[in-house]
């Protein structure tokens, strides 16, 4: 699959939104840095707003960084 910058940035933004652990966490800092140049509109719906490629990137981030219970 071909991943463009928008897929990568939007997937990382959605992941950081969903999994940050508060204002002082590393993912929250990443969310703020991404927010400097990526500003989703009011229609942004997180995972559902991602392209198929973006959802694949998001799923890989979850598999790599979220512990399974």
N, C-alpha and C positions, 0 to 999 in steps of 0.2 A: 504494500500500500504506500501511497505517497502522502507524507505528512507535511503540511505547510505550517508556517509560523503561527497562524491563527489557531489551528488545531492544537498545537503544543501549548500556547499561552492560555487559551480558554480552558483546556483540560487541567492545567496546573492551577489556574484560578479557581475552578470549581472544586478541585481536590482540597485546596487550602481553605476554602469557605466551609467545606463539609467537615474537615478533620482538625482544624486548629484547636488548641487547648487553652485558649484565652489570650488576652492582650499581650502577655509577655512570652508567648511561645514562639519558636522558630518559624512555624508555619504561618502564624499571624504576621510576623515580620515579612515573610515572603509575599503574603497576600497584599500587604501595604506597598511593597516594592512593585509588584505587578500592577497594582492600581494606579501607579504613576503614569502608565502608558496604555493600559487596557481598561476601558470603562464600559461595561455592558449596560445596555439600556433597561428600561422598565420591563421589557418583555423577557428579560433573562430569567431562565427557569432552571439554572444549574445543569445537572446531568442531561436533562431532556432537551436542552438547547444546544448541546454539543452535536457536531457531525458524527458520522459513524467512526471516522478516524479519531476524532476527539474522545469519543466514548471508549475506544480501544486503549488510548493513552491513559485515560482516567482509570480504567480497570486494571491496567498494569501498575499504576501508582498505588492503588489500593492493595493489590497483591504483594507488592514489594515493601510497603511501609506500614500497613495496618496489621497488628497481630491477630491471628485467628484465635477464637475462644473455644 
